[in-house]
Amino acid sequence: MKKMVKDKRDKIILPILALLAAYALTAEFHAPFSGNHFETTIDYAIASVYELLGEYSFSFLLIWGLCFLFLAWTKEKAVRPVKPVPAGLPVLFSLFLLLGRSCHETGGWSYCFGSPVNFLKFMLVLAGYFILLRGILDVVTMLLEKKTFTGSQGHFWSTHEFARAFVLLCAVYFPFLLLAYPGNICWDAAGQIEQVIGQTGYSRHHPLFHTLLAGGLTGLGKKLLGSYEAGLFVYMLVQLAGLAAALASTISVLARRNLRKELLWALFLLYCITPVYSNMASTVMKDVPYASAVLGYIVCLALITENPGRLQNRGLAAGFAALQAGVILLRNNGIYVVLSSGAVIFFVLLRQKGWKAAGRRFLAAFTGGAAAGILLMNGLAFVCDARPGSRGEMLSVPFQQTARYLQLSGAEISGEERAAIQAVLGDVGELAAKYDPSTADPVKACFRREASAGEIVDYIKVWAKGLIKHPVVYAEGFLVHVYGWFSPETSNSVRYEADHGLLHQGGLFPNAEKILIFFYRFAARFPLTGVLENMGLAVWALFFLAFYQIKHGQWRYVLVGIPLWVSLLVCMASPGFLGHARYGFPILFSIPFLYGFTMTADKGVAG
């Protein structure tokens, strides 16, 4: 009797749940309207109903049917993981989608909270996405729990795995570099090279170590070979080799953990067909060697955190220290990645019973690498007499919020508040006019380098007052600034097409560059390759992996992801998403390895 009642209930509930899921997938949001636009209340009510219902079509019915089949299949197959993901995760992902869509199309959250009608539609769509995403996440979790990811030896990747992966990846990436000869150049890299060849003075705005490496080899090419292009090409070969080595190390480690050969080949093909890898292997950019160093650092961190006894291997300990130094030297905010992750893991090791000796060994390798990186970074700045970077670099979010506040409610500020803002950011009228929701660069350009520490503190106080008076303005300003890092619906444009007079950039033959531009623009629009390099999806994968590890008691592996969480904070503090995912390369490049490392762990052992 109970089963019959349950079956009848399911026959009623499943179509409704499928209807909500289909509604979420097909709903279109519009600018909010209010009752003031209508002659009578009944006209407003009718328009609101039309807005909520939308337009139903054959495609909606088809999607409704597919959603019903999916939910019925999960019900019939009893898709219920041993450790299901918490309900908060699909809710969070749904919020990411909807807020991201609104910010992308309207520059705020009006699609979600702009009117009672929009809010009601937002809640219905949120419920539909929750239903669908929870089912998908449960299926993925169950597969991860039940599938065996390790296999036998005796295949291509069983021996000389690092050398094979390195050579093959270099062979795949080299033709792209050759077509882009001497290499695709972004504006930042051009500015760094100009510092070394004497056109501008040295600056710490960009990592000085990378500036000297890229600019030094470019200048050396001019002296020895009579061509800046030849020197830059030599640098590009070094950068390509570094990226290939970092990626090859992931295949090597996972092969030694007996990851199934099919998955090893899948990982290798991922590195080959995902456009971002070959594109970055042929692009002069500090973010590429930095991401390579972070990936190598995470590989070492994973091995050490899983088994601290591995620190007795002097080669691993030395490599770990060198990679820490590299992370610090290759990006100015790399020091935060190293110090935060290293400090947390050291204290965890120290607190674990029987791991005190391991903690001391970790501290020795950690402090050695970090100290070397910091000393060399400051030593190079002293020798080159490099001017310091702007103190406003890490204030992108507050500056954006202030500019948005001035644009919307500037008449409210007092004379004292106006003076405090102008001491740091110049004329408030000009600041408001320069506000661009998509990037903080125009606003940051207003920062007065001569502003004193006291003036910056006074500005922060005024910023805090504005937050209290207009929290909605500040919240919207923050969301518009960071949404691109969390929404898979926001596409990346990772191809830099800078035009400058320093270096001739045209490839081996006329229009070779156009071939590459067409390929990468096409790849960004092609569903498979576009998804593989999507930054928002990579961040979702990071969230899901952390929840999976926590639910399954794999705390040691959660710690390995700390550098990526710090990198995500750096992304959020950056000038803006702008469709360029370069600040998030450490996340994008490291996620496949972390999944492989977690899935090849002993599932019977928590830790």
C-alpha positions in Angstrom: 0.0 0.0 0.0 2.8 2.4 0.9 4.6 1.6 -2.3 1.5 2.4 -4.3 1.0 5.7 -2.6 4.7 6.5 -3.1 4.5 5.6 -6.8 1.4 7.8 -7.3 3.2 10.7 -5.5 6.2 10.3 -7.8 4.0 10.4 -10.9 2.7 13.7 -9.8 6.0 15.2 -8.4 8.4 14.2 -11.1 6.6 16.0 -13.9 6.4 19.1 -11.7 10.1 18.9 -10.9 10.9 18.4 -14.6 8.7 21.4 -15.5 10.7 23.6 -13.1 14.0 22.3 -14.5 12.8 23.0 -18.1 11.6 26.4 -17.1 15.0 27.2 -15.7 16.7 26.1 -18.9 14.5 28.2 -21.2 13.5 31.2 -19.1 14.5 34.6 -20.5 14.9 37.6 -18.2 14.0 41.2 -19.2 14.5 44.6 -17.7 12.3 45.0 -14.7 9.1 47.0 -15.0 6.9 48.5 -12.3 3.2 49.3 -11.9 3.8 52.9 -12.7 4.1 52.0 -16.3 0.5 50.7 -16.5 -2.8 52.5 -16.4 -4.5 50.0 -14.0 -3.4 47.4 -11.5 -5.1 44.7 -13.5 -3.0 45.6 -16.5 0.2 45.3 -14.4 -0.9 42.0 -13.0 -1.7 40.6 -16.5 1.7 41.7 -17.8 3.4 40.2 -14.8 1.8 36.8 -15.5 2.9 37.0 -19.1 6.4 37.8 -18.0 6.5 34.8 -15.6 5.0 32.4 -18.1 7.3 33.4 -21.0 6.7 31.8 -24.4 6.3 28.1 -24.6 7.4 26.3 -27.7 8.2 22.9 -29.1 11.8 23.2 -27.8 10.4 23.8 -24.3 8.3 20.7 -24.5 11.3 18.7 -25.7 13.5 20.0 -22.9 10.7 19.2 -20.4 10.6 15.6 -21.7 14.4 15.2 -21.4 14.4 16.6 -17.9 11.6 14.2 -16.9 13.6 11.2 -18.4 16.7 12.3 -16.5 14.9 12.6 -13.2 13.0 9.4 -13.7 16.3 7.6 -14.6 17.9 8.8 -11.4 14.9 7.7 -9.4 14.8 4.3 -11.0 18.5 3.7 -10.7 18.4 4.9 -7.1 21.2 7.5 -7.7 22.1 8.3 -4.2 25.8 8.6 -3.4 27.2 7.2 -0.2 28.2 10.8 0.7 25.9 13.1 -1.3 26.9 16.7 -1.9 25.3 19.1 0.5 22.2 20.9 -0.8 24.1 24.2 -0.5 26.4 23.4 -3.4 23.8 23.2 -6.2 22.1 26.3 -4.7 25.5 28.1 -4.8 26.1 27.1 -8.4 22.6 28.2 -9.4 23.2 31.6 -7.8 26.5 31.9 -9.7 24.7 31.2 -12.9 21.8 33.7 -12.4 23.8 36.5 -10.8 26.4 36.1 -13.5 23.9 36.3 -16.3 22.3 39.4 -14.8 25.7 41.1 -14.2 26.8 40.3 -17.7 23.7 41.6 -19.5 22.7 44.5 -17.2 25.7 45.5 -15.2 23.9 44.7 -11.9 21.5 42.2 -10.4 18.2 43.7 -11.7 17.3 40.4 -13.4 17.2 38.8 -9.9 16.1 41.6 -7.5 15.0 44.5 -9.8 11.2 44.0 -9.3 8.8 41.7 -7.6 8.1 39.9 -10.9 11.8 39.5 -11.6 12.4 38.2 -8.1 9.6 35.6 -8.4 11.0 34.5 -11.7 14.5 34.4 -10.2 13.3 32.1 -7.4 11.5 29.8 -9.8 14.5 29.5 -12.0 16.8 29.0 -9.0 14.6 26.1 -7.9 14.7 24.6 -11.4 18.5 24.8 -11.6 18.8 23.4 -8.1 16.7 20.3 -9.1 18.8 19.7 -12.2 22.2 20.4 -10.7 21.6 18.4 -7.6 20.7 15.4 -9.8 23.8 15.9 -12.0 26.1 16.3 -9.0 24.7 13.2 -7.3 25.4 11.2 -10.5 29.0 12.5 -10.7 29.6 11.8 -7.0 28.2 8.3 -7.3 30.5 7.6 -10.3 33.5 8.9 -8.4 32.7 6.7 -5.4 32.0 3.5 -7.4 34.4 3.6 -10.3 37.9 2.3 -10.0 40.4 4.8 -11.4 43.6 2.7 -11.0 44.7 0.0 -13.4 47.6 -2.3 -14.2 51.1 -1.5 -15.5 52.6 -2.5 -18.8 51.4 0.3 -21.1 52.9 3.3 -22.9 52.9 5.5 -19.7 54.4 2.8 -17.5 58.0 3.7 -18.1 59.9 7.0 -18.9 56.5 8.6 -18.4 57.9 12.1 -17.8 60.2 12.1 -20.8 57.6 10.8 -23.1 55.0 13.3 -22.0 57.5 16.2 -22.2 58.7 15.4 -25.7 55.2 14.8 -27.1 53.8 18.0 -25.6 56.7 20.0 -26.9 56.1 18.4 -30.3 52.4 19.4 -30.2 53.0 23.0 -29.1 56.0 23.8 -31.2 54.1 24.2 -34.5 51.9 26.8 -32.9 54.9 28.8 -31.7 56.5 28.4 -35.1 53.4 29.8 -36.8 53.3 32.7 -34.4 57.1 33.4 -34.7 58.6 35.0 -32.7 55.7 34.6 -30.4 52.3 36.2 -29.7 52.9 39.2 -27.5 50.6 40.9 -24.9 50.9 44.5 -23.9 52.4 43.7 -20.5 55.2 41.7 -22.0 56.0 44.4 -24.5 56.3 46.9 -21.6 58.6 44.5 -19.7 60.9 44.0 -22.6 61.1 47.8 -23.2 62.4 48.1 -19.6 65.4 45.8 -20.3 66.4 47.2 -23.6 66.5 50.7 -22.1 63.4 52.4 -23.5 61.9 52.8 -20.0 63.1 52.5 -16.4 62.7 49.4 -14.3 59.5 48.9 -12.4 58.2 46.4 -9.9 54.7 46.7 -11.3 55.5 43.4 -13.1 57.7 40.6 -11.6 61.2 41.8 -12.1 62.6 38.3 -12.5 60.4 37.6 -15.4 61.1 41.1 -16.9 64.8 40.4 -16.8 64.4 36.9 -18.2 62.2 37.8 -21.1 63.8 41.2 -21.8 67.3 39.9 -21.3 67.0 37.0 -23.8 65.3 39.4 -26.3 68.1 41.9 -25.9 70.7 39.2 -26.1 69.2 38.1 -29.4 69.7 41.6 -30.8 73.4 41.6 -29.8 74.3 38.1 -30.9 72.0 37.5 -33.8 71.1 41.0 -34.8 67.4 40.5 -34.2 65.1 41.1 -31.2 62.8 38.6 -32.7 65.4 35.8 -32.6 66.1 36.6 -28.9 62.3 36.6 -28.1 62.0 33.2 -29.9 64.7 31.8 -27.6 62.7 33.0 -24.6 59.6 31.4 -26.0 61.3 28.1 -26.3 62.3 28.3 -22.6 58.7 29.2 -21.6 57.2 26.4 -23.8 59.6 23.9 -22.2 58.6 25.1 -18.7 54.9 24.6 -19.4 55.5 21.2 -21.0 57.6 20.1 -18.0 54.9 21.2 -15.5 52.2 19.3 -17.5 54.4 16.3 -18.0 55.0 16.1 -14.2 51.3 15.6 -13.6 51.2 12.7 -16.1 54.3 11.2 -14.5 53.0 11.4 -10.9 49.6 10.0 -11.9 51.1 7.2 -14.0 53.2 6.2 -10.9 50.0 6.1 -8.9 48.7 3.6 -11.5 46.0 5.8 -12.9 44.3 3.9 -15.7 45.9 4.2 -19.1 42.7 5.4 -20.7 42.6 8.3 -18.2 46.3 9.1 -18.7 45.7 9.3 -22.4 42.6 11.5 -21.8 44.7 13.8 -19.7 47.4 14.0 -22.3 44.8 14.7 -25.0 43.2 17.4 -22.8 46.6 19.2 -22.7 46.8 18.8 -26.5 43.3 19.8 -27.7 42.3 22.5 -25.1 43.2 25.7 -26.9 44.5 27.6 -23.9 47.6 25.3 -23.6 49.0 25.7 -27.1 47.9 29.3 -27.1 49.8 30.1 -23.9 52.8 28.0 -25.0 53.1 30.5 -27.9 52.3 33.7 -26.0 54.8 35.9 -24.2 53.1 36.5 -20.8 54.3 36.3 -17.2 51.2 34.4 -16.2 52.3 31.3 -18.2 55.6 30.6 -16.4 53.9 31.6 -13.1 51.1 29.1 -13.7 53.7 26.4 -14.6 55.5 27.1 -11.3 52.3 26.9 -9.3 51.3 23.6 -11.0 54.8 22.2 -10.1 54.4 23.5 -6.6 51.0 21.8 -6.2 52.4 18.5 -7.5 55.1 18.6 -4.8 52.7 19.8 -2.2 50.3 16.9 -3.0 53.1 14.3 -2.6 54.4 15.8 0.6 51.0 16.3 2.2 49.9 12.8 1.4 53.1 11.3 2.9 55.4 13.8 4.7 58.1 11.1 4.8 58.8 11.9 1.2 60.6 15.0 2.4 63.5 12.6 3.1 64.0 12.5 -0.6 66.5 15.4 -1.1 65.5 15.8 -4.8 61.9 16.4 -3.9 62.7 18.7 -1.1 65.0 20.8 -3.3 62.5 20.9 -6.1 59.8 21.9 -3.7 62.0 24.8 -2.4 62.9 25.9 -5.9 59.3 25.9 -7.0 58.3 28.0 -4.0 61.0 30.5 -5.0 59.7 30.4 -8.6 56.1 31.1 -7.6 57.3 34.2 -5.6 59.6 35.5 -8.4 57.2 35.0 -11.3 54.3 37.0 -10.0 54.2 39.7 -7.4 51.3 38.2 -5.5 52.8 34.7 -5.7 54.2 35.3 -2.2 50.7 35.1 -0.8 50.1 31.8 -2.4 53.3 30.3 -1.0 53.1 31.8 2.5 49.4 31.0 3.1 49.5 27.4 1.9 52.9 26.6 3.5 52.0 28.0 6.9 48.7 26.1 7.1 50.2 22.8 6.0 53.2 23.2 8.4 50.9 23.7 11.4 48.7 20.8 10.4 51.8 18.5 10.1 53.1 19.8 13.4 49.8 19.0 15.2 49.5 15.5 13.8 50.8 12.8 16.2 54.1 11.4 15.1 54.5 14.0 12.3 56.5 16.5 14.2 59.7 15.4 12.5 58.0 15.8 9.2 56.8 19.2 10.2 60.3 20.3 10.9 61.5 19.0 7.6 58.7 20.8 5.8 59.5 24.0 7.6 63.2 23.7 6.5 62.2 23.3 2.8 59.4 25.8 3.1 61.5 28.6 4.7 64.5 27.9 2.5 62.5 28.3 -0.7 60.4 31.2 0.5 63.4 33.1 1.9 65.4 32.6 -1.3 62.5 33.9 -3.4 61.9 37.0 -1.3 65.6 37.8 -1.0 66.2 37.4 -4.7 63.1 39.5 -5.6 64.3 42.3 -3.4 67.9 42.0 -4.4 67.0 42.4 -8.1 64.9 45.4 -7.3 67.8 47.0 -5.4 70.4 46.2 -8.2 68.1 47.5 -10.9 66.9 50.5 -8.9 63.4 49.6 -9.8 60.6 51.9 -8.8 57.9 50.3 -6.6 54.6 49.3 -8.0 51.5 51.2 -7.3 50.0 50.8 -3.8 46.6 51.0 -5.4 47.0 47.6 -7.3 45.2 45.6 -4.6 42.4 48.2 -4.1 40.6 47.5 -7.4 37.4 46.4 -5.7 37.1 49.4 -3.2 38.0 51.8 -6.0 35.3 50.4 -8.3 32.7 50.5 -5.5 33.6 54.1 -4.7 33.3 55.1 -8.4 30.0 53.4 -8.7 28.7 55.1 -5.5 29.8 58.5 -6.8 28.1 57.8 -10.2 24.8 56.9 -8.6 24.7 58.9 -5.3 27.6 61.4 -5.6 25.4 64.3 -4.5 25.2 62.8 -1.0 28.8 63.0 -0.1 30.0 65.7 2.3 32.8 68.1 1.7 35.1 66.2 4.1 34.3 62.9 2.3 34.9 64.5 -1.1 38.3 65.8 0.1 39.3 62.3 1.4 38.4 60.6 -1.9 40.2 63.3 -4.0 43.4 63.0 -1.9 43.6 59.4 -3.2 41.7 59.3 -6.5 41.6 62.8 -7.8 38.5 64.7 -8.9 35.3 62.9 -7.9 33.5 64.0 -11.1 36.2 62.6 -13.3 36.3 59.4 -11.2 32.6 58.8 -11.6 32.8 59.4 -15.3 35.6 56.9 -15.7 33.7 54.1 -14.0 33.5 51.0 -16.2 31.7 48.0 -14.5 33.8 45.5 -16.5 37.3 46.8 -15.5 38.9 48.8 -12.8 41.8 50.0 -15.0 40.3 53.4 -15.8 39.5 54.1 -12.1 42.9 52.7 -10.9 44.6 55.1 -13.3 43.2 58.0 -11.2 45.2 56.8 -8.1 47.6 59.4 -6.9 51.0 57.7 -6.2 51.9 60.6 -3.9 49.0 59.8 -1.6 50.3 59.2 2.0 49.4 56.2 4.1 47.3 58.5 6.3 45.3 59.7 3.3 44.7 56.1 2.2 43.4 55.3 5.7 41.1 58.3 5.6 39.8 57.1 2.2 39.1 53.6 3.5 37.1 55.2 6.3 35.0 57.1 3.7 34.6 53.9 1.7 33.3 52.1 4.8 30.8 54.9 5.4 29.5 54.5 1.9 29.2 50.8 2.4 26.9 51.4 5.5 24.8 53.9 3.6 24.4 52.1 0.3 25.2 48.4 0.8 23.3 47.5 -2.3 25.4 49.7 -4.5 28.6 48.2 -3.1 27.3 44.6 -3.4 26.3 45.2 -7.0 29.7 46.8 -7.7 31.5 43.8 -6.2 29.4 41.2 -8.1 29.8 43.0 -11.5 33.6 43.0 -10.8 33.9 39.3 -10.0 31.0 37.4 -11.7 33.1 36.2 -14.6 35.2 34.0 -12.4 32.2 32.0 -11.2 29.8 31.8 -14.2 30.3 29.1 -16.8 28.0 31.1 -19.1 30.8 33.7 -19.4 33.2 32.8 -22.2 36.9 33.3 -22.1 38.9 35.1 -24.8 42.4 33.9 -24.1 44.0 35.1 -27.4 45.9 38.3 -27.1 46.2 40.4 -30.2 48.4 43.3 -29.2 49.8 45.6 -31.9 53.0 47.5 -31.2 56.1 48.7 -32.9 58.8 47.0 -30.8 58.9 43.6 -32.5 57.8 42.3 -35.8 55.1 39.8 -35.3 53.8 38.0 -38.3 54.7 34.3 -38.3 56.8 32.4 -40.7 54.8 33.5 -43.7 52.3 36.3 -44.6 48.9 35.9 -42.7 50.2 33.0 -40.6 48.9 35.0 -37.6 45.5 35.2 -39.1 45.3 31.4 -39.3 46.0 31.1 -35.6 43.5 33.9 -34.7 40.8 32.1 -36.7 41.6 28.8 -35.0 41.5 30.2 -31.4 38.4 32.2 -32.0 36.7 29.2 -33.6 37.9 27.0 -30.7 36.4 29.4 -28.2 33.0 29.0 -29.9 33.1 25.2 -30.4 31.3 23.6 -27.4 33.9 21.0 -26.4 37.0 23.1 -26.6 35.2 26.2 -25.2 34.0 24.2 -22.2 37.5 22.8 -21.5 39.0 26.2 -21.1 36.1 27.9 -19.4 37.2 29.6 -16.2 33.9 29.6 -14.5 33.6 25.8 -15.0 37.1 25.3 -13.6 36.0 27.2 -10.4 32.9 25.1 -10.1 35.2 22.0 -10.4 37.3 23.4 -7.6 34.3 23.9 -5.3 32.9 20.4 -6.1 36.3 18.7 -5.5 36.7 20.5 -2.1 33.2 19.4 -1.0 33.9 15.8 -2.3 37.1 15.6 -0.3 35.6 17.1 2.8 32.6 14.7 2.7 34.9 11.7 2.3 37.3 12.8 5.0 40.3 13.5 2.7 41.5 16.6 4.5 45.1 16.2 3.4 43.9 16.7 -0.2 41.8 19.7 0.7 45.0 21.3 2.0 46.7 20.8 -1.3 44.1 23.0 -2.9 44.9 26.0 -0.7 47.1 27.7 -3.4 44.2 27.6 -5.8 41.8 29.2 -3.3 44.3 32.0 -2.7 44.6 32.3 -6.5 40.8 32.7 -6.7 41.0 35.6 -4.1 43.7 37.2 -6.3 41.4 36.8 -9.3 38.7 38.6 -7.4 41.0 41.4 -6.4 42.3 41.8 -10.0 41.3 44.7 -12.2 38.5 42.6 -13.7 37.6 39.5 -15.6 37.4 41.1 -19.1 37.0 37.7 -20.7 40.7 37.0 -20.1 41.3 34.1 -17.7 45.1 34.6 -17.2 44.9 35.4 -13.5 43.1 32.0 -13.1 45.6 29.9 -15.0 46.8 28.2 -11.8 43.3 26.9 -11.2 42.6 26.0 -14.8 45.9 24.2 -15.2 45.9 22.4 -11.8 42.3 21.1 -11.6 42.8 18.0 -13.8 45.8 16.9 -11.8 44.0 17.3 -8.4 41.1 15.2 -9.6 43.5 12.5 -10.7 45.5 12.6 -7.5 42.3 12.5 -5.3 40.8 9.6 -7.3 44.0 7.5 -7.1 44.1 7.8 -3.3 43.3 4.8 -1.2 39.5 5.2 -0.7 39.6 3.2 2.5 41.9 5.6 4.2 40.8 9.1 5.4 43.2 11.8 6.3 
